[in-house]
Amino acid sequence: MRLDKFLKVSRIIKRRTVANEACDAEHVTVNGRRAKASYDVQSGDIIEITFGERRLRVRVRDVRESVAKADASSLYEVIEE
């Protein structure tokens, strides 16, 4: 699954266009490397997102095309906030 879509499905970022813009602006890294929106996310990847001064690091647990809002947080594990 594409990185921008994963960020939207997992509800880390609310809209796919915003996720795409964050990747283009180099605010998103995967496994320590800058990642494009088209990066293919896999279980075990560590995604780091910078929101201004705030930084969020998560480990991908599962990759699914769709998930209920209540279950969205089960797709990832927060490492550092």
C-alpha positions as CSV (number, residue, x, y, z in Angstrom):
1,M,0.0,0.0,0.0
2,R,1.2,3.5,-0.8
3,L,2.6,5.6,2.1
4,D,0.1,8.4,1.6
5,K,-2.8,6.0,1.6
6,F,-1.5,4.2,4.7
7,L,-1.3,7.5,6.6
8,K,-4.9,8.2,5.7
9,V,-6.3,4.7,6.4
10,S,-4.6,4.6,9.8
11,R,-5.9,8.1,10.5
12,I,-2.4,9.4,11.4
13,I,-3.2,12.1,8.9
14,K,-6.8,12.8,8.1
15,R,-6.7,13.4,4.3
16,R,-4.6,11.7,1.6
17,T,-3.8,15.0,-0.1
18,V,-2.4,16.3,3.2
19,A,-0.3,13.1,3.6
20,N,0.9,13.5,0.0
21,E,1.9,17.1,0.7
22,A,3.7,16.1,3.9
23,C,5.8,13.6,1.9
24,D,6.5,16.1,-0.8
25,A,7.7,18.6,1.8
26,E,10.0,15.9,3.3
27,H,8.3,15.8,6.6
28,V,8.0,12.0,6.5
29,T,10.7,9.4,6.7
30,V,10.5,5.6,6.6
31,N,13.3,3.5,8.3
32,G,15.4,6.7,8.5
33,R,15.1,7.7,4.9
34,R,13.0,10.4,3.2
35,A,10.1,8.8,1.6
36,K,7.9,9.7,-1.3
37,A,4.1,9.3,-1.2
38,S,4.4,6.3,-3.5
39,Y,6.6,4.3,-1.1
40,D,5.2,0.7,-0.6
41,V,4.6,0.4,3.2
42,Q,5.1,-3.0,4.8
43,S,4.7,-4.4,8.3
44,G,7.7,-3.6,10.5
45,D,8.5,-0.3,8.8
46,I,9.2,2.7,11.1
47,I,7.5,5.9,10.0
48,E,8.5,9.2,11.4
49,I,6.4,12.3,10.8
50,T,7.4,15.9,11.7
51,F,4.5,18.3,12.5
52,G,6.4,21.6,13.1
53,E,8.1,21.1,16.5
54,R,6.3,17.8,17.2
55,R,7.6,14.4,16.0
56,L,5.7,11.1,15.8
57,R,7.4,7.8,15.3
58,V,5.3,4.7,14.7
59,R,5.9,1.0,13.8
60,V,3.6,-0.5,11.2
61,R,1.9,-3.6,12.6
62,D,-0.5,-4.4,9.8
63,V,-1.4,-3.1,6.3
64,R,-5.0,-3.2,5.3
65,E,-6.9,-1.4,2.5
66,S,-9.7,-0.3,4.8
67,V,-10.4,-0.4,8.5
68,A,-13.1,1.0,10.8
69,K,-12.3,4.2,12.6
70,A,-12.3,2.5,16.0
71,D,-9.7,0.0,14.8
72,A,-7.4,2.4,12.9
73,S,-4.9,2.6,15.7
74,S,-4.4,-1.2,15.6
75,L,-2.5,-0.7,12.3
76,Y,0.5,0.9,14.0
77,E,2.3,1.1,17.4
78,V,3.5,4.5,18.7
79,I,7.2,4.4,19.5
80,E,7.8,8.0,20.3
81,E,5.6,11.0,20.5
